[in-house]
Amino acid sequence: MLVAIDGTSGSGKSTIAKLVAARLDFSLLNTGLLYRMIAKYCIDYKINTENEIDVIKIANVIAYNTIHENLHTEIISEVVPIIVKHEKVRSIVRNWQKEIVKDKKYIVEGRDIGSVVFPNANIKFFINATLEERAQRRFNQINDGNINIE
C-alpha cells in the first residue's frame, strides 16, 4: 500500500505525513531529504552543482537508504534547487524512491510524488496552504530550531 502526499513548500506535507504514518503504522519517506542528502555531499566534497555530470557521480555513490541528520541548513536549501534542475539526477532519485518503497507500506511525501513519481499510488493527497500560512510555518520552524540558518 502506497500513500502519496504532494503539495506546496511549507504547506504541512511533512507534518501530515508523520502523523498519518504513525497512525497507520506505515514507514515514512520524505523525498526532499534525498535531494538534501545529495546537496550535503556536494557541499562537503566541493562539487560544482551546476555540473550535472559531477552531481550524478556523487549521487551514484551515496548510500541512499541512510539519510543523514542536519540536512535542514540554509546552505543546503540554497543548493537543492540547483541540483533538482538536473533531469538525470531527478531520475536517479526517482529510482531510489521506487526501490525504497517496493512491496512495503509507505507514506511518501514530496513534490510531484502523486503526479510524476507514483501516479498509481493507492491513495494520493495534495496539500496546500495560503502564502501567509506557509511563511508562518517556515518562520516557526526556524525559531523552533528545526531549520538551521548558518
C-alpha positions in Angstrom: 0.0 0.0 0.0 1.4 3.4 -1.0 0.0 6.8 0.1 1.4 9.8 -1.7 1.3 13.2 -0.1 2.2 16.0 -2.5 1.9 19.8 -2.1 3.5 23.2 -1.9 6.5 24.1 0.1 5.6 24.8 3.7 2.1 23.5 3.4 2.4 20.9 6.1 3.2 17.8 3.9 5.8 16.5 6.4 3.7 17.1 9.4 0.7 15.4 7.9 2.9 12.5 6.6 4.4 11.9 10.0 1.0 11.8 11.7 -0.6 9.5 9.1 2.4 7.1 9.1 2.4 6.8 12.8 -1.4 6.3 12.9 -1.3 3.6 10.2 2.0 2.1 11.3 3.5 2.7 7.8 7.1 3.6 7.0 7.7 7.2 6.0 9.8 8.6 3.1 10.4 12.3 2.9 11.7 12.6 -0.7 13.1 16.1 -0.2 15.6 14.6 2.2 17.1 12.5 -0.6 17.9 15.7 -2.6 19.1 17.4 0.6 21.5 14.5 1.2 22.9 14.9 -2.4 23.3 18.6 -1.7 25.2 17.9 1.5 27.6 15.6 -0.2 28.1 18.1 -3.0 28.9 20.8 -0.4 31.2 18.6 1.7 33.1 17.5 -1.4 33.1 20.9 -3.1 31.3 19.6 -6.1 30.2 22.1 -8.7 26.4 21.6 -8.5 25.9 23.4 -11.9 27.8 20.5 -13.5 25.2 17.7 -13.9 27.9 15.0 -14.5 29.7 15.8 -11.2 26.4 15.7 -9.3 25.5 12.4 -10.9 28.8 10.9 -9.8 28.1 11.9 -6.2 24.5 10.6 -6.4 25.8 7.3 -7.8 28.0 6.6 -4.7 25.6 7.7 -2.0 24.0 5.1 0.2 20.5 6.5 -0.2 19.0 4.3 2.4 20.9 6.0 5.2 19.6 9.6 5.3 21.9 11.8 7.5 20.9 14.3 10.1 21.3 18.0 9.9 20.0 18.4 6.4 17.9 21.5 7.0 20.5 24.2 6.8 20.4 27.4 4.8 23.3 26.4 2.6 21.7 23.0 1.7 18.4 24.8 1.0 20.3 27.1 -1.4 21.9 24.1 -3.3 18.9 21.9 -3.6 17.2 24.0 -6.3 20.3 23.8 -8.4 20.5 20.0 -8.1 16.9 19.4 -8.9 17.3 21.2 -12.2 19.3 18.2 -13.5 16.9 15.7 -15.0 19.3 12.8 -14.7 19.7 13.5 -11.0 15.9 13.6 -10.6 15.8 10.2 -12.4 18.3 8.7 -10.0 16.3 9.9 -7.0 13.0 8.6 -8.6 14.7 5.2 -8.9 15.8 5.4 -5.3 12.2 6.2 -4.2 10.8 3.3 -6.1 13.3 0.9 -4.7 12.8 2.1 -1.1 9.0 1.7 -1.1 8.9 -1.5 -3.2 6.4 -4.0 -1.8 6.1 -2.2 1.5 3.5 0.0 3.3 4.8 3.6 2.9 3.7 7.2 3.2 5.7 9.1 0.7 5.7 12.9 0.8 7.3 15.4 -1.5 6.7 17.4 -4.6 5.4 15.7 -7.7 5.1 12.4 -5.7 1.5 11.7 -6.7 1.7 13.0 -10.3 5.2 12.1 -11.5 6.9 9.6 -9.2 3.9 7.5 -8.1 1.0 8.3 -10.3 -0.5 4.9 -9.4 -0.3 5.3 -5.6 -3.2 3.7 -3.8 -4.1 7.0 -2.2 -3.0 10.5 -3.2 -3.3 13.8 -1.4 -2.3 17.3 -2.5 -1.8 19.7 0.4 -1.8 23.5 0.0 -1.9 26.5 2.3 -2.0 30.2 1.9 1.3 32.0 1.3 0.9 33.7 4.7 0.4 30.3 6.5 3.4 28.7 4.6 5.6 31.7 5.6 4.5 31.4 9.2 5.2 27.7 9.2 8.7 28.3 7.9 9.3 31.1 10.4 8.1 28.8 13.3 10.5 26.0 12.1 13.4 28.4 12.1 12.5 29.7 15.6 12.0 26.2 16.9 15.4 25.2 15.7 14.0 22.7 13.1 15.8 24.6 10.3 19.3 25.9 10.8 20.3 29.3 9.5 24.0 29.3 9.0 
